[in-house]
Amino acid sequence: MSAPNNRRSIFLGRMSLPERTFIADALRAETVGGVLLLVAAVVALVWANTLGDAYESVRGFHLGFGSIGLDLSVQHWAADGLLAVFFFVAGIELKRELVAGDLREPKKAALPVVAALCGMAMPALVYFLVNTVGGGSTDGWAVPTATDIAFALAVLAVIGTSLPSALRAFLLTLAVVDDLFAILIIAVFFTSQLNFLALGFAVVGLVVFYLLLRKGVRGWYVYVPLALVIWGLMYNSGVHATIAGVAMGLMLRCHRRDGEEQSPGEHIEHLVRPVSAGLAVPLFALFSAGVSVSGSALHDVFTKPETLGVVLGLVVGKAVGIFGGTWCAARFTKAELNPDLRWPDVFAVAALAGIGFTVSLLIGELAFTDDPLLTDEVKAAVLTGSLIAAVFSGVLLKIRNAKYKKLCEDEDRDEDQDGIPDVYELGNPEYHLRMAKILEAKAAEHRRLAEVASGADAGDDGPA
């Protein structure tokens, strides 16, 4: 009998080169989008606190087609329309993770899935306890459960932290799973009265969308009009319209066939992600993040149970939930942490996941739709909690920044200049032969320079 394999899996170990390349490209786009998101949020706050009436007039302005139930305010077009693009990309990301990423392997998927679930359950529990004890409304329990990956990566870009690719991938996978459950929360808990006729036609539209994809039909002029019809029907059905975006994203094929450089899902994500990150999400932030900021407003954030529950949920609940879930899952699966990293690194990323912006603002609007004042106060709490989480995690990451930079340099080093980082070629004999030639050439050059220097020294021995 063969001996049992007691080898323990490595948590946050080195990723495969294709996965690392894909993650790097995706995070680069999210980082740029996150910076735009930060700018949009700042503009919204300045606009709302200097020209409040003008801000309210613009975001409250109605336009659309009332005859088909789409006479919406600018704010609602941003929340229900533009965010459908964001959730479409989220659907593609989720599909790719399920068929080609870490989530396709149950053993690898266990840690980020458990971490994400705990990272949503703990903030909800913190909010519920604060409001139960304080006598507040428990309707906002879902507000602090969501992580904003774009905002989190923008914070990383601002503080200049060179986070190793494994930690960045862990953060991205967390956010993808987080988005999935946020979508389910929106669909289950924030669906108004259903219009079954509109919902039925929306489902028919989705079936047509799916069949066209499977038949290999191409052309944006086919899919874009169909997507708009599906979105309009979904909006009129009572189900939140962003669910249409998720459903269509999940239908795209995200595995590559022989001879394909990109799957259709990857290709479309590459085209649509800049629209989502550079336009849709920043515009949503512009018309949703504008809340009054004053001494009394900040005082209310830390004294009202609803707003205090959101802040503590984001800052405490997220960090404790993700870190605790990850640690317990690692112990249960007997996974060993990458020896180059430490558990405080995982805690820092868990704290960074406490930045909840886009989806948290959306859920805040849905949870307190009948109370505009409390909606604005909850939005202020989301901004405050996210800022505290950003500063706290930024300090933790800065402490280890020198170590992170060295790890990133090791990951990126390509001394043989073949376009592949050296760490991925250590088992390739051809790599070592190329390096031998390079080092021999360098050694020969140094010997030549040594002879030149010796000759110069000998020439200097004569009399002046």
Buried (B, 14 or more C-beta within 10 A) or exposed (E): EEEEEEEEBEBBBBBEEEBBEBBBEBBEBBBBBBBBBBBBBEBBBEBBBEEEEEBEEBBEEEEBEEEEBBEBBBBBBBBBBBBBBBBBBBBBBBBBBBBBBBBEEEEBBBBBBBBBBBBBBBBBBBBBBBBEEEEBBBBBBBBBBBBBBBBBBBBBBBBEBBBBBBBBBBBBBBBBBBBBBBBEBBBEEBBEEEBEEBBEBBBEBBEEBBEBBEEEEEEEEEBEEBBBBBBBBBBBBBBBBBBBBBBBBBBBBBBBEEEEEEBBBBEBBBEBBBBBBBBBBBBBBBBBBBBBBEEEBBEBBEEBBBBBBBBBBBBBBBBBBBBBBBBBBBEEBEBEBBEBBEEEBBBBBBBBBBBBBBBBBBBBBBBBEEBEEBBBBBBBBBBBBBBBBBBBBBEBBBEBBEBBBEBBEBBEEEEBEEEEBBEBBEEEEEBEEBBEEEEEEEEEEEEEEEEEEEEEEEEEEEEE
